[in-house]
Amino acid sequence: MAWAFAIILLLLFAYFLATKPRGTLIATASIAGVVVIALYYFDLKAKAEASAEQRLQDGIEVLVKHSPTECSEDKPLLVTIKNNGDLIVSRVWWSLSITNYGHSSNIIRGYSGNNYSSDKILRKGEYYSVCLKNPIERPKKVVKDVATRPSLKEFIEDEEHKEIEENIFADLPSSDGIDSASHDRTINPEEFTYSIENKSISFVR
């Protein structure tokens, strides 16, 4: 249908160009000029709106640090959300990035639990803190009867932590003399760099 409409327009243009060439060219140039101006205006408007939205997002701080003293041994990661903007924050989403010191690869990439959110309403100047488990630390297993099979959740967690440990040791230089398959090295959570990524904010407008 669209191609038929285009053919009709081309035929009309050819007809008017043949019968009234000067008027047709002036009208075509005017229409083209209006279209270019309109496209430029809407492009500038879209960029301005995107820039304004980015400034709103940047006005919300989401910070993370390993702090078992401020939190607990079971949940040692302290995440703090602070509203430095003018709008009220209704929800915040984020994920964690944990890297070996001096490296840039996120060693918990692919970890299914790396999606967090908070529905704490924050007005300008307010902040909120929450303590989280550290994905690189294996959860303490409860001793069960040997005949009891691990649950599906426990099995998935165990497999994911094996992958995380593989990522940890993959970043280490071979000169360290560490066999990545043996996992003999003790993992010290304080030796890693923690940061926030994929931050997204919802505001009350």
N, C-alpha and C positions, 0 to 999 in steps of 0.2 A: 504493500500500500504506500509506503514511504517513497519507494522508487518511482511509482506512478505520479505522485504529487511533485517530485523533483523534475520529472520529464515535462509536466505541464508548465511548471515555472520557467524552465529553460526555453520552451516553445514560446511562451508569452514574452520572455525577454528578447528572444530573437526577432519576434514580430515587431515589438515596439522599437527595437534597435534599427530595424530596416525602415520603418515608417517615420519614426521621430528620433533619430540618432542623438541629437544634441540634448534634448530633454531627458531621454532615457539614461544617458551617461551621467548627467547632473543628479538625477534621482538616485541612481545606483551608488554614486560616490557619497551622497548624503546619507543613504541608508547604511552603507558600510562604515561611515564615520560614526554614526549613532551606535552601531553594534560594537565597534572598537571601544568607544568611550564607556558604554555600559559594562562590557567585559572587564575593563580596567577598574571601574568603580567597584564592581562586585569582588574582584580579586583583592583590592585594597581593603575592602570591608571584611572579607574572610580572614585576611592576615591580621588585621587589627583585633578581631574577635579572638583569634587563636593566641595572639600575644597577650591579650588581657586575661584569658583563661590560664595561660601559663604563669602569669604573675600571681594569680590567685593560688595556683598549685604550689608555687615556690614560696609563698608566704606561710606554708605549713611545714614545720620541721618534724621529721621523724628520725630519731637517732637510736642507735643500739650500741650496747657495750656489754662485755662479759663482766658481771659483777655479782658473784655468789654472796658477797657480804651484804649487799643491798637487797638481794632477792633470796635465793636459797640454793642449796647444792642440786636439788632436783630440777629447779627452774632458774638457771643462773644468768640468763640473758635479759637485761633490762632495756625495754623499749620505751622511749618517751616521745609523746606527741605534743607539740606546742603550736597553738594558733597565734601566729604573728600577723594575721591578716585582719580585714575588716568584717568579713562575712562569718556567719556561724557555721561551724563544721558539724555535719550530721553523721558522716561515716568516713573511715579511712581504710584503704586496702594497701597491703605491701607484701613484699617477700624479702627473704634474707640473702645476702651474699657473704659467704665465708671463704676466705682465701688463705693459702699458705703464705707466711711472711715473705715478701719479695716477689710474689707471683700474682697473676691477675685472673686465673681461672677459678670460677666458682665451684668449689668441691662438692656442693650439695645440689648441683644442677640435676634436674630430673627427680629430686626428692618430692614425693607426693604430698608431704605435709608442709611444703614451703609456700603456703598461701595463708595469709593472716588478715584479720580485719578487726576494727573496733567501731562500735556504734555509740561511743561516748560523745555526747554533744559538748562542744567546746566553743565558748564565746571568745572574743578578742582578748588575748593575754592569758587565757587559761591553758593548762597543760594536764596531761594524764599519763600515767606510767603503768606498765604491765610487765610481768615476768614470764618468760617463755623457756621451754626446754631447749637445750642445745642439740641440734640435729646430729652433730658429729660425735656425741657421747651416746654410747649404747645404753638403753634403759636397763635398770636393774631388774633381773629376772626373778620372778617368784618361784621358789622351789616347789615342784609338783611331783606327783607320783610318776615313776618312770614309765608307767603304762599310759599316761595321759599324753595325747598328741597335742602339739602346739596349735593354737587357733590360727585361722587364716590371717588375721591381723598381725599376730606375732610373727608368722612366717614371712609376711611382706616386709615388716619392719626389719627383721633380721637380714633379709636379702638386700634391702635398701642400704642398711648400714655397712654391709660388705662392700657395696658399690662405692659408698662414700669413702671408706677406708682405702679402696683401690685408687680413688681420685687423689686422696691425700698423699699417698706414697708415690703416685705417678709423677707428681711435681718435684719430688726430691731428686737431687743429682745422684748419679750412680756412684760418685766418689764417696758418698756417705757410707757405702758398704751395707746398704739396707736391702734386704730381699722383700720386694713388695708383696710377694705371695705369702711370706711367712708371718707378716704383721707382728714382728717381734718388738717393734718400737712402741713405747708408751706414748699415747696421744695426750698432750698437754693443751687444754682448751685456751690457755693464756697465750699460746704461741701463734695464734691465728688472728687475722684481721677481719673484723665484722663490720658490715655496712648494710644500708637499706637500698633496695632497688624495686622497680615497677610500682612506685608510689602513685596512688590515685585517690583524689579527695572528692567527696560529695558535700555540697553546701546547701544551706537553707537560703533560698533566694526570695 
